[in-house]
Amino acid sequence: MEIVKSVLEVRRVIAAARKSGKTIGFIPTMGALHEGHLSLIRASKKKTSLAVVSIYVNPTQFAPSEDLEKYPRPIEKDIALLEKENTDVLFLPSNDEIYPKGFSTFVTVGDITEGFEGLLRPTHFRGVATVVASLFNIIQPDVAFFGQKDLQQAAVIKRMVRDLHFPVQIEICKTVREGDGLAMSSRNRYLDLQEREEALILSQTLLNAQDNLQSGLSFADVKLKGAKFFDKLKKKAILEYLDIINPETFQLADSFKAKEDVAIIIAARIGEARLIDNVLVSKK
């Protein structure tokens, strides 16, 4: 695996790969890698001939009150995992490479960022869109891979790519879960043993809501019963939202539309961890 730290160097590596006829797959990450990230690398290696991973903890997507300083950065472990997956290139930039002195240009995606994560973290998606746009310009991938767990982020990136005519295909890969159903997340590291057990409330609430939705219950009743189900199980968990939305627009859904899935989305706080999850549902 080739590790590069500058924009000029990674562009040189990518240009050489393109010249030899390779297609470029790209997986942007903030490190603290887990099986979910590794599944994206495997997807890239199946679909493209050069798998490029970036590790960069992006400061502009964290609010001052959030966990930027505490965010896990086990870089040696991450490098070992990437090498085991036969990753071709690791781009490991510094803040100065991504945000040069005097940086003042940001990307703002419109209404799709205004609810849910965007409402609770008002500057988050501006930071996400800006860093992803920058990384796309640097790497110029043919295909970029993201996980379904961060469904609103995926929708924001797809909208940005469409609106700004980025020549990149976006692949959204299924959420990878632990054996007991917990969605894999770098922030799961914040959970102690008791909190880890209680974190199952997110996936259990989603499954309960999915069953109710597919049984024909109204969308309003599904949300009401889902919130009651969450309250019955919770000990320390605080529910922030549980809603049913169109996964492309992130607008609230009140019924199934022809040939369109809906997504049930959930966010909750457990101790120091803030966790999100979702499930896509088709009409039976």
C-alpha positions, 0 to 999 in steps of 0.5 A: 500500500502506498501512503501519500500525504500531499495533494500533489503526490496523490494526484501524481499517483492517481495520474499514473494509475489512470495512464495505465488504464486503471479505474479509481475507486474512492472511500473517504473516511475519518479513520477509526476503521471497522468492518463497515469501512472495510466492506466499502474497500471490498466493494471498491476492489470488485468494481474498480482497479485501484482502491484509494482510501482517505483518512482525515478527521474533518474539523469543519463538520464538528460544532464547537461542542462536539467530539473533535478532540476526542474523536478516535485516531488509531492510525497504526491500527487503521494502516494495518487493517488497510494493508490486510485488505490490500488497499492500493493507496492511503491518502493521509493529508494534514489540515493545511493540505485540505484547508490551505491558509486563507481558506474561505470557500464552502459548499452548501447543499440546500433543503436536504440538509435542513432536517434531522442531522442538519437541524441538530448539527447546523454546520455539519453538512456544510463541512461534509459537503465541502471536504467531500467536494475537495477530496473528489477534486483531488482524487477524481474517482470514477466511483466513490463508496459510502455506507447506508448507515449515514443515510442523510450524508449519502443523500447530501453527497448524491445531491451535491454530485448531481447539482454540481455535475461531478463526474463520479458514480456514488455507490451506497453500500448496506449497513454492516452490523454486529451479530446482535444487530448494532450498526457498526460505528466509530462512535461505538467505542464511546460505549461502556458495557452497559451502554453497549447493551442498551445501544441495541435499542436503536436496531430493535426499535427500527425492526419493530417499526419495520414490522408495523409498517409492513403489516399495514399500520399507518405511518403516523401510528408506526412512529407513535408505536415506535416511540413507545417501544423505545421508551419501554426499553430505554434506561439511559438512552434519549431518543432524538428522532424517529421518523419515516422519510423519502431516502432521496429527498429526506422529506417526511413520508406519510404513505408508500409511493409507487415503486419507492422505498421509504426509510425509517431513521432513528437517532439517540444519545446513550452516555457520551455517544450519539448514535444513528441508524436506519432501515429501508422498507418496501411495501409488501 
